[in-house]
Amino acid sequence: MFGKSNGNAADTNRDSSSAQEVKRSSVGHLAAPAAPEATSSISSGLSIFGKIVGQGKLAIFGHVEGEVHASTVQIGDGAQVEGDIVAEELTIGGRVKGTIRANRVKLNSTAVVEGDIYHRSLAIEENAQFEGMSKRQENAIDRPSLVPAKRSQAQAVDVNGPGGGAPEGLNPSQAQAAPTSTGPNP
């Protein structure tokens, strides 16, 4: 009888201790702060060809040919990136050739950048090299949608202008084929 009741008591103790662990673990998860972003790294001596897309931090110390999209990008001294970069925060110590779109951009003294930079904030240290255009935008990581709109407006513009020789409503190729009357209008 003691064996059976002791076994039951042990089972009861195990059940209550496991229930306490569950309570502790669920409380621990609620009270714990959000996990820090993971950092991915491309080490020196490593070359990547293609598009890199991620949500966390990316540290590049090697060579990348292709687009780079991440929340935070750090391009270390001696690293090379040939392609467009889109990031919330970007720090450059190596070489970049391509268009940069980042809200916060910092060019360290060892940076060599060839391309345009669209940014909300730009810091350039002494001796950094930058050849291209810099344009401040409130949200630089959103690609502008004005380019297609401008193209469609340009197509709607009358090439000949007012009195450009083509009858109204005809494009120049239709105007050449349209018959012209030499007599008075009926």
N, CA, C and O of each residue as an XYZ file, in Angstrom:
744
protein
N       0.808     -1.180      0.000
C       0.000      0.000      0.000
C       0.861      1.256      0.000
O       0.555      2.229     -0.690
N       1.951      1.228      0.787
C       2.821      2.385      0.807
C       3.435      2.626     -0.568
O       3.585      3.765     -1.009
N       3.787      1.527     -1.234
C       4.394      1.658     -2.562
C       3.449      2.334     -3.533
O       3.861      3.165     -4.342
N       2.175      1.971     -3.448
C       1.208      2.538     -4.359
C       0.952      4.003     -4.043
O       0.903      4.843     -4.942
N       0.790      4.304     -2.763
C       0.534      5.699     -2.402
C       1.777      6.554     -2.626
O       1.663      7.713     -3.024
N       2.984      5.989     -2.371
C       4.209      6.738     -2.638
C       4.336      7.005     -4.128
O       4.740      8.091     -4.544
N       3.988      6.009     -4.923
C       4.038      6.198     -6.370
C       3.077      7.292     -6.791
O       3.410      8.127     -7.632
N       1.891      7.293     -6.212
C       0.911      8.328     -6.537
C       1.396      9.700     -6.078
O       1.211     10.701     -6.771
N       2.016      9.734     -4.906
C       2.533     10.999     -4.399
C       3.654     11.496     -5.305
O       3.745     12.690     -5.594
N       4.507     10.571     -5.753
C       5.585     10.979     -6.663
C       5.004     11.479     -7.975
O       5.465     12.477     -8.528
N       3.981     10.775     -8.474
C       3.338     11.207     -9.715
C       2.705     12.580     -9.535
O       2.775     13.428    -10.425
N       2.087     12.790     -8.374
C       1.458     14.071     -8.103
C       2.517     15.166     -8.044
O       2.319     16.260     -8.573
N       3.650     14.864     -7.394
C       4.728     15.852     -7.329
C       5.261     16.164     -8.716
O       5.542     17.319     -9.034
N       5.401     15.124     -9.550
C       5.889     15.352    -10.911
C       4.902     16.192    -11.709
O       5.295     17.104    -12.436
N       3.630     15.879    -11.568
C       2.609     16.634    -12.296
C       2.602     18.099    -11.875
O       2.521     18.990    -12.720
N       2.686     18.350    -10.564
C       2.653     19.739    -10.107
C       3.934     20.468    -10.493
O       3.896     21.654    -10.822
N       5.079     19.764    -10.457
C       6.318     20.442    -10.845
C       6.322     20.741    -12.339
O       6.812     21.792    -12.754
N       5.786     19.837    -13.155
C       5.736     20.123    -14.591
C       4.744     21.237    -14.881
O       4.951     22.027    -15.802
N       3.675     21.307    -14.109
C       2.726     22.401    -14.283
C       3.375     23.726    -13.909
O       3.138     24.747    -14.555
N       4.208     23.703    -12.845
C       4.914     24.931    -12.460
C       5.899     25.343    -13.546
O       6.061     26.533    -13.814
N       6.569     24.356    -14.184
C       7.503     24.671    -15.263
C       6.778     25.313    -16.432
O       7.271     26.267    -17.033
N       5.599     24.783    -16.750
C       4.815     25.356    -17.842
C       4.439     26.790    -17.509
O       4.554     27.685    -18.346
N       3.982     27.003    -16.263
C       3.624     28.355    -15.861
C       4.834     29.279    -15.921
O       4.735     30.409    -16.400
N       5.977     28.799    -15.434
C       7.189     29.616    -15.457
C       7.607     29.936    -16.884
O       7.951     31.074    -17.205
N       7.570     28.915    -17.734
C       8.030     29.155    -19.103
C       7.101     30.102    -19.839
O       7.562     30.938    -20.616
N       5.795     29.986    -19.610
C       4.887     30.899    -20.300
C       5.027     32.312    -19.745
O       4.934     33.281    -20.499
N       5.245     32.443    -18.454
C       5.453     33.761    -17.872
C       6.783     34.320    -18.358
O       6.884     35.511    -18.652
N       7.808     33.470    -18.445
C       9.118     33.901    -18.918
C       9.057     34.437    -20.333
O       9.723     35.421    -20.655
N       8.261     33.799    -21.185
C       8.153     34.263    -22.560
C       7.436     35.599    -22.643
O       7.766     36.432    -23.487
N       6.465     35.805    -21.778
C       5.750     37.076    -21.807
C       6.624     38.207    -21.285
O       6.552     39.327    -21.791
N       7.445     37.929    -20.283
C       8.237     38.980    -19.666
C       9.548     39.236    -20.409
O      10.142     40.304    -20.262
N      10.001     38.269    -21.203
C      11.287     38.423    -21.886
C      11.182     39.462    -22.994
O      10.167     39.513    -23.690
N      12.214     40.298    -23.175
C      12.195     41.273    -24.269
C      12.321     40.562    -25.616
O      12.722     39.400    -25.683
N      11.981     41.262    -26.663
C      12.067     40.686    -28.004
C      13.512     40.305    -28.300
O      14.447     41.001    -27.905
N      13.677     39.195    -28.998
C      15.013     38.718    -29.327
C      15.698     39.702    -30.268
O      15.054     40.257    -31.159
N      16.992     39.922    -30.079
C      17.704     40.836    -30.981
C      17.783     40.250    -32.380
O      17.740     39.033    -32.563
N      17.900     41.136    -33.367
C      17.991     40.682    -34.746
C      19.256     39.862    -34.947
O      20.314     40.191    -34.409
N      19.140     38.803    -35.716
C      20.299     37.976    -36.024
C      21.172     38.699    -37.042
O      20.670     39.448    -37.880
N      22.477     38.473    -36.964
C      23.409     39.078    -37.908
C      23.934     38.004    -38.839
O      24.450     36.981    -38.387
N      23.805     38.230    -40.131
C      24.378     37.344    -41.133
C      25.660     37.988    -41.621
O      25.776     39.213    -41.657
N      26.627     37.154    -41.997
C      27.924     37.686    -42.381
C      28.438     37.007    -43.639
O      28.324     35.792    -43.801
N      29.003     37.811    -44.525
C      29.699     37.311    -45.707
C      31.162     37.640    -45.474
O      31.576     38.794    -45.581
N      31.939     36.616    -45.155
C      33.322     36.850    -44.737
C      34.230     37.170    -45.908
O      33.886     36.930    -47.065
N      35.395     37.718    -45.590
C      36.366     38.035    -46.636
C      36.799     36.731    -47.293
O      36.889     35.694    -46.636
N      37.058     36.790    -48.560
C      37.402     35.590    -49.308
C      36.184     34.883    -49.877
O      36.323     33.918    -50.629
N      34.987     35.353    -49.527
C      33.751     34.756    -50.026
C      33.125     35.686    -51.050
O      33.024     36.891    -50.815
N      32.698     35.132    -52.198
C      32.038     35.917    -53.243
C      30.623     35.409    -53.431
O      30.396     34.200    -53.491
N      29.684     36.313    -53.525
C      28.279     35.988    -53.733
C      27.836     36.652    -55.029
O      28.079     37.841    -55.236
N      27.184     35.882    -55.906
C      26.643     36.404    -57.153
C      25.140     36.173    -57.117
O      24.689     35.028    -57.148
N      24.354     37.257    -57.050
C      22.904     37.141    -57.005
C      22.309     38.116    -56.023
O      23.003     38.969    -55.471
N      21.016     37.983    -55.811
C      20.254     38.902    -54.968
C      20.229     38.393    -53.531
O      19.963     37.215    -53.289
N      20.505     39.282    -52.579
C      20.471     38.939    -51.158
C      19.329     39.718    -50.528
O      19.305     40.947    -50.590
N      18.374     39.005    -49.916
C      17.220     39.645    -49.291
C      17.078     39.107    -47.877
O      17.071     37.894    -47.671
N      16.964     40.004    -46.897
C      16.785     39.591    -45.513
C      16.182     40.705    -44.694
O      16.105     41.849    -45.142
N      15.750     40.366    -43.482
C      15.132     41.356    -42.605
C      16.066     41.836    -41.505
O      15.825     42.893    -40.922
N      17.109     41.104    -41.208
C      17.977     41.449    -40.089
C      19.190     42.247    -40.505
O      19.160     43.021    -41.462
N      20.264     42.035    -39.752
C      21.528     42.733    -40.007
C      22.383     41.885    -40.942
O      22.383     40.657    -40.858
N      23.111     42.556    -41.833
C      23.997     41.880    -42.768
C      25.344     42.580    -42.744
O      25.428     43.787    -42.974
N      26.395     41.823    -42.468
C      27.755     42.355    -42.482
C      28.474     41.735    -43.675
O      28.546     40.513    -43.802
N      29.005     42.590    -44.545
C      29.690     42.115    -45.748
C      31.168     42.463    -45.623
O      31.536     43.627    -45.463
N      32.011     41.431    -45.699
C      33.457     41.618    -45.667
C      34.093     41.032    -46.922
O      35.298     41.172    -47.131
N      33.283     40.372    -47.764
C      33.759     39.758    -48.994
C      33.332     40.551    -50.214
O      33.357     41.782    -50.210
N      32.934     39.822    -51.276
C      32.585     40.429    -52.561
C      31.163     40.005    -52.928
O      30.841     38.817    -52.912
N      30.308     40.990    -53.261
C      28.930     40.710    -53.652
C      28.661     41.377    -54.986
O      28.931     42.565    -55.163
N      28.126     40.605    -55.931
C      27.647     41.154    -57.202
C      26.168     40.850    -57.282
O      25.770     39.705    -57.496
N      25.354     41.880    -57.109
C      23.905     41.724    -57.139
C      23.262     42.659    -56.137
O      23.946     43.394    -55.426
N      21.944     42.624    -56.088
C      21.195     43.497    -55.180
C      21.310     43.010    -53.742
O      21.427     41.812    -53.483
N      21.273     43.965    -52.808
C      21.314     43.658    -51.386
C      20.157     44.388    -50.717
O      20.043     45.609    -50.830
N      19.288     43.636    -50.013
C      18.157     44.205    -49.271
C      18.208     43.646    -47.852
O      18.132     42.431    -47.669
N      18.337     44.515    -46.838
C      18.325     44.089    -45.436
C      17.994     45.294    -44.569
O      18.039     46.432    -45.036
N      17.664     45.046    -43.311
C      17.343     46.155    -42.403
C      18.570     47.011    -42.131
O      18.528     48.234    -42.261
N      19.665     46.353    -41.751
C      20.905     47.047    -41.455
C      22.018     46.370    -42.238
O      22.171     45.150    -42.172
N      22.798     47.151    -42.980
C      23.889     46.597    -43.774
C      25.176     47.312    -43.383
O      25.235     48.539    -43.314
N      26.201     46.508    -43.130
C      27.529     47.049    -42.853
C      28.479     46.468    -43.885
O      28.616     45.250    -44.000
N      29.132     47.342    -44.632
C      30.109     46.915    -45.628
C      31.477     47.265    -45.062
O      31.848     48.436    -44.974
N      32.217     46.236    -44.683
C      33.480     46.416    -43.986
C      34.604     46.894    -44.891
O      34.478     46.892    -46.115
N      35.710     47.304    -44.268
C      36.905     47.717    -45.005
C      37.364     46.564    -45.887
O      37.444     45.425    -45.429
N      37.663     46.852    -47.143
C      38.128     45.828    -48.061
C      37.016     45.075    -48.766
O      37.291     44.323    -49.701
N      35.768     45.249    -48.351
C      34.639     44.570    -48.990
C      34.253     45.299    -50.268
O      34.510     46.494    -50.412
N      33.627     44.564    -51.209
C      33.167     45.159    -52.465
C      31.740     44.729    -52.741
O      31.394     43.556    -52.608
N      30.913     45.696    -53.130
C      29.541     45.409    -53.545
C      29.317     46.085    -54.882
O      29.497     47.295    -55.017
N      28.921     45.289    -55.876
C      28.553     45.818    -57.187
C      27.081     45.505    -57.401
O      26.720     44.391    -57.782
N      26.238     46.497    -57.152
C      24.802     46.317    -57.282
C      24.089     47.305    -56.388
O      24.713     48.012    -55.597
N      22.781     47.345    -56.519
C      21.964     48.277    -55.740
C      21.807     47.773    -54.312
O      21.760     46.568    -54.063
N      21.727     48.719    -53.376
C      21.557     48.386    -51.963
C      20.332     49.115    -51.438
O      20.175     50.316    -51.658
N      19.459     48.385    -50.739
C      18.288     48.969    -50.084
C      18.340     48.547    -48.622
O      18.347     47.355    -48.316
N      18.377     49.530    -47.714
C      18.471     49.227    -46.284
C      17.895     50.368    -45.464
O      17.816     51.507    -45.926
N      17.499     50.050    -44.261
C      17.076     51.088    -43.325
C      18.307     51.879    -42.877
O      18.287     53.109    -42.833
N      19.379     51.149    -42.546
C      20.620     51.766    -42.082
C      21.792     51.114    -42.809
O      21.870     49.888    -42.890
N      22.713     51.937    -43.344
C      23.840     51.441    -44.131
C      25.117     52.139    -43.705
O      25.180     53.367    -43.654
N      26.139     51.343    -43.400
C      27.464     51.868    -43.084
C      28.445     51.268    -44.068
O      28.493     50.050    -44.239
N      29.234     52.124    -44.723
C      30.144     51.659    -45.765
C      31.578     51.980    -45.377
O      31.917     53.120    -45.060
N      32.416     50.941    -45.409
C      33.845     51.118    -45.194
C      34.624     50.623    -46.398
O      35.815     50.907    -46.524
N      33.969     49.886    -47.287
C      34.617     49.327    -48.467
C      34.187     50.037    -49.732
O      33.919     51.238    -49.726
N      34.121     49.267    -50.838
C      33.764     49.829    -52.147
C      32.341     49.430    -52.525
O      31.936     48.281    -52.349
N      31.583     50.411    -53.053
C      30.229     50.159    -53.548
C      30.085     50.820    -54.903
O      30.429     51.988    -55.083
N      29.565     50.045    -55.862
C      29.244     50.592    -57.184
C      27.793     50.221    -57.468
O      27.478     49.064    -57.748
N      26.916     51.220    -57.393
C      25.496     50.985    -57.604
C      24.672     52.040    -56.899
O      25.215     52.919    -56.230
N      23.364     51.955    -57.049
C      22.441     52.904    -56.430
C      22.157     52.482    -55.000
O      21.910     51.307    -54.727
N      22.192     53.442    -54.092
C      21.945     53.190    -52.673
C      20.646     53.870    -52.276
O      20.436     55.049    -52.561
N      19.783     53.122    -51.621
C      18.545     53.657    -51.054
C      18.503     53.234    -49.596
O      18.250     52.069    -49.286
N      18.753     54.189    -48.697
C      18.756     53.880    -47.269
C      18.348     55.121    -46.495
O      18.691     56.240    -46.877
N      17.622     54.922    -45.419
C      17.210     56.076    -44.624
C      18.405     56.731    -43.943
O      18.496     57.958    -43.906
N      19.330     55.926    -43.401
C      20.526     56.470    -42.755
C      21.753     55.865    -43.431
O      21.921     54.646    -43.452
N      22.606     56.723    -43.980
C      23.814     56.279    -44.682
C      25.019     56.931    -44.022
O      25.018     58.129    -43.739
N      26.062     56.114    -43.779
C      27.307     56.637    -43.239
C      28.446     56.097    -44.091
O      28.595     54.886    -44.254
N      29.257     57.019    -44.638
C      30.444     56.638    -45.385
C      31.643     56.848    -44.471
O      31.984     57.980    -44.126
N      32.285     55.737    -44.080
C      33.483     55.829    -43.250
C      34.636     56.383    -44.081
O      34.517     56.513    -45.299
N      35.730     56.703    -43.441
C      36.865     57.326    -44.126
C      37.469     56.427    -45.204
O      38.126     56.928    -46.117
N      37.264     55.122    -45.118
C      37.819     54.185    -46.101
C      36.833     53.864    -47.229
O      37.156     53.063    -48.106
N      35.647     54.465    -47.226
C      34.608     54.159    -48.211
C      34.942     54.737    -49.583
O      35.493     55.831    -49.702
N      34.590     53.964    -50.619
C      34.680     54.425    -52.005
C      33.339     54.072    -52.637
O      33.024     52.897    -52.824
N      32.554     55.094    -52.965
C      31.205     54.878    -53.499
C      31.091     55.518    -54.866
O      31.424     56.689    -55.047
N      30.618     54.740    -55.827
C      30.355     55.229    -57.176
C      28.904     54.917    -57.494
O      28.556     53.770    -57.778
N      28.063     55.932    -57.446
C      26.644     55.754    -57.699
C      25.839     56.768    -56.928
O      26.387     57.548    -56.149
N      24.549     56.758    -57.142
C      23.651     57.724    -56.501
C      23.216     57.220    -55.133
O      23.067     56.017    -54.915
N      23.014     58.163    -54.215
C      22.569     57.837    -52.860
C      21.274     58.579    -52.584
O      21.236     59.809    -52.635
N      20.211     57.835    -52.292
C      18.924     58.393    -51.867
C      18.818     58.105    -50.376
O      18.902     56.948    -49.966
N      18.633     59.138    -49.559
C      18.757     58.990    -48.117
C      17.871     59.979    -47.387
O      17.406     60.959    -47.968
N      17.643     59.718    -46.117
C      17.048     60.706    -45.216
C      18.167     61.421    -44.477
O      18.081     62.621    -44.216
N      19.225     60.675    -44.137
C      20.358     61.222    -43.412
C      21.635     60.657    -44.021
O      21.734     59.451    -44.246
N      22.618     61.525    -44.290
C      23.874     61.108    -44.902
C      25.032     61.717    -44.117
O      25.066     62.926    -43.889
N      25.984     60.872    -43.705
C      27.193     61.329    -43.021
C      28.391     60.818    -43.806
O      28.479     59.631    -44.118
N      29.317     61.727    -44.123
C      30.512     61.366    -44.884
C      31.731     61.784    -44.083
O      31.933     62.969    -43.817
N      32.544     60.805    -43.699
C      33.760     61.104    -42.956
C      34.839     61.629    -43.891
O      34.795     61.412    -45.102
N      35.804     62.319    -43.308
C      36.928     62.846    -44.067
C      37.675     61.693    -44.745
O      37.846     60.623    -44.161
N      38.117     61.926    -45.983
C      38.846     60.976    -46.837
C      37.957     59.934    -47.504
O      38.461     59.130    -48.289
N      36.669     59.915    -47.227
C      35.770     59.019    -47.956
C      35.656     59.533    -49.386
O      35.716     60.740    -49.620
N      35.492     58.619    -50.345
C      35.359     59.007    -51.744
C      33.942     58.708    -52.201
O      33.433     57.604    -52.004
N      33.310     59.704    -52.814
C      31.939     59.552    -53.281
C      31.801     60.254    -54.621
O      32.026     61.459    -54.734
N      31.430     59.485    -55.629
C      31.190     60.057    -56.951
C      29.781     59.660    -57.384
O      29.490     58.487    -57.617
N      28.931     60.651    -57.482
C      27.546     60.400    -57.848
C      26.674     61.522    -57.343
O      27.164     62.594    -56.987
N      25.392     61.273    -57.312
C      24.422     62.259    -56.855
C      23.873     61.823    -55.499
O      23.690     60.633    -55.243
N      23.620     62.787    -54.650
C      22.999     62.521    -53.358
C      21.681     63.269    -53.319
O      21.633     64.460    -53.626
N      20.607     62.581    -52.945
C      19.299     63.227    -52.875
C      18.616     62.830    -51.582
O      18.467     61.647    -51.278
N      18.202     63.845    -50.820
C      17.494     63.594    -49.565
C      16.030     63.301    -49.862
O      15.375     64.030    -50.607
N      15.531     62.230    -49.271
C      14.115     61.869    -49.385
C      13.631     61.443    -48.009
O      14.368     60.818    -47.247
N      12.391     61.786    -47.697
C      11.866     61.473    -46.370
C      11.864     59.964    -46.105
O      12.235     59.529    -45.015
N      11.456     59.178    -47.075
C      11.518     57.726    -46.926
C      12.236     57.176    -48.147
O      11.604     56.826    -49.144
N      13.534     57.103    -48.065
C      14.368     56.764    -49.214
C      14.257     55.309    -49.640
O      14.597     54.980    -50.776
N      13.797     54.438    -48.770
C      13.755     53.023    -49.143
C      12.520     52.668    -49.967
O      12.442     51.565    -50.508
N      11.567     53.569    -50.070
C      10.440     53.357    -50.977
C      10.852     53.807    -52.354
O      11.288     54.943    -52.539
N      10.718     52.925    -53.319
C      11.086     53.289    -54.686
C      10.064     54.281    -55.231
O       8.862     54.083    -55.052
N      10.514     55.335    -55.886
C       9.563     56.315    -56.411
C       8.730     55.711    -57.535
O       9.240     54.971    -58.376
N       7.449     56.037    -57.534
C       6.562     55.540    -58.586
C       6.296     56.632    -59.621
O       5.392     56.503    -60.446
N       7.080     57.699    -59.577
C       6.865     58.811    -60.495
C       7.373     58.520    -61.901
O       6.881     59.119    -62.858
N       8.318     57.642    -62.053
C       8.915     57.390    -63.366
C       7.878     56.880    -64.365
O       7.789     57.438    -65.459
N       7.073     55.829    -64.044
C       6.057     55.401    -65.018
C       5.020     56.482    -65.283
O       4.537     56.605    -66.409
N       4.662     57.277    -64.258
C       3.672     58.321    -64.446
C       4.198     59.377    -65.419
O       3.450     59.856    -66.271
N       5.460     59.740    -65.302
C       6.040     60.728    -66.205
C       6.071     60.198    -67.631
O       5.824     60.942    -68.579
N       6.372     58.918    -67.783
C       6.413     58.335    -69.123
C       5.047     58.386    -69.783
O       4.940     58.724    -70.962
N       3.993     58.051    -69.030
C       2.666     58.062    -69.628
C       2.246     59.492    -69.964
O       1.568     59.711    -70.968
N       2.637     60.468    -69.144
C       2.318     61.853    -69.460
C       3.074     62.292    -70.708
O       2.530     63.018    -71.538
N       4.307     61.864    -70.844
C       5.109     62.238    -72.005
C       4.511     61.666    -73.281
O       4.603     62.294    -74.337
N       3.905     60.497    -73.207
C       3.290     59.895    -74.386
C       2.043     60.659    -74.797
O       1.686     60.686    -75.974
N       1.379     61.279    -73.828
C       0.137     61.988    -74.132
C       0.398     63.379    -74.701
O      -0.521     64.003    -75.231
N       1.606     63.869    -74.606
C       1.927     65.204    -75.095
C       1.937     65.198    -76.612
O       2.473     64.274    -77.224
N       1.336     66.242    -77.243
C       1.326     66.367    -78.695
C       2.730     66.751    -79.149
O       3.226     67.825    -78.810
N       3.359     65.883    -79.905
C       4.734     66.094    -80.341
C       4.858     67.339    -81.198
O       5.852     68.059    -81.100
N       3.874     67.603    -82.033
C       3.944     68.729    -82.952
C       3.617     70.056    -82.292
O       3.956     71.118    -82.815
N       2.959     69.994    -81.146
C       2.570     71.238    -80.491
C       1.426     71.888    -81.252
O       0.974     71.342    -82.258
N       0.946     73.042    -80.797
C      -0.157     73.703    -81.492
C       0.313     74.211    -82.854
O       1.342     74.875    -82.973
N      -0.462     73.882    -83.857
C      -0.149     74.349    -85.210
C       1.095     73.700    -85.766
O       1.783     74.302    -86.590
N       1.408     72.481    -85.336
C       2.620     71.812    -85.748
C       2.511     71.159    -87.106
O       3.441     70.457    -87.503
N       1.440     71.346    -87.836
C       1.324     70.815    -89.188
C       0.394     69.633    -89.286
O      -0.145     69.386    -90.365
N       0.176     68.892    -88.227
C      -0.715     67.741    -88.305
C      -2.112     68.171    -87.904
O      -2.274     68.948    -86.963
N      -3.118     67.680    -88.599
C      -4.482     67.994    -88.190
C      -4.730     67.466    -86.779
O      -4.144     66.461    -86.375
N      -5.599     68.144    -86.032
C      -5.860     67.783    -84.651
C      -6.362     66.351    -84.548
O      -7.223     65.939    -85.325
N      -5.840     65.598    -83.606
C      -6.285     64.232    -83.380
C      -5.495     63.213    -84.174
O      -5.697     62.013    -83.988
N      -4.606     63.640    -85.049
C      -3.807     62.699    -85.821
C      -2.362     62.782    -85.372
O      -1.855     63.865    -85.077
N      -1.697     61.630    -85.321
C      -0.271     61.676    -85.023
C       0.474     61.966    -86.316
O      -0.140     61.904    -87.381
N       1.764     62.278    -86.278
C       2.479     62.685    -87.482
C       2.428     61.657    -88.615
O       2.353     62.048    -89.779
N       2.466     60.356    -88.313
C       2.423     59.365    -89.393
C       1.055     59.348    -90.065
O       0.967     59.153    -91.278
N      -0.031     59.554    -89.281
C      -1.362     59.616    -89.872
C      -1.529     60.902    -90.666
O      -2.225     60.920    -91.681
N      -0.897     61.976    -90.212
C      -1.029     63.265    -90.892
C      -0.411     63.199    -92.278
O      -0.911     63.838    -93.203
N       0.655     62.448    -92.441
C       1.288     62.331    -93.738
C       0.405     61.558    -94.707
O       0.389     61.849    -95.903
N      -0.330     60.575    -94.196
C      -1.173     59.758    -95.058
C      -2.541     60.386    -95.286
O      -3.247     59.988    -96.212
N      -2.933     61.357    -94.468
C      -4.257     61.961    -94.588
C      -4.310     62.865    -95.809
O      -3.369     63.620    -96.055
N      -5.399     62.803    -96.583
C      -5.497     63.673    -97.745
C      -5.713     65.126    -97.303
O      -6.370     65.400    -96.298
N      -5.164     66.005    -98.053
C      -5.346     67.427    -97.761
C      -6.190     68.020    -98.844
O      -6.044     67.661   -100.012
N      -7.058     68.908    -98.492
C      -7.918     69.552    -99.494
C      -7.323     70.910    -99.827
O      -6.852     71.631    -98.948
N      -7.352     71.242   -101.097
C      -6.829     72.518   -101.545
C      -7.954     73.510   -101.788
O      -7.722     74.713   -101.910
N      -9.138     73.009   -101.854
C     -10.261     73.891   -102.135
C     -10.902     74.415   -100.877
O     -10.442     74.115    -99.775
N     -11.969     75.202   -101.021
C     -12.668     75.758    -99.859
C     -13.392     74.653    -99.109
O     -13.774     73.634    -99.685
N     -13.573     74.872    -97.813
C     -14.277     73.901    -96.981
C     -15.753     73.921    -97.285
O     -16.328     75.000    -97.430
N     -16.405     72.746    -97.391
C     -17.845     72.711    -97.693
C     -18.711     73.137    -96.553
O     -19.936     73.151    -96.680
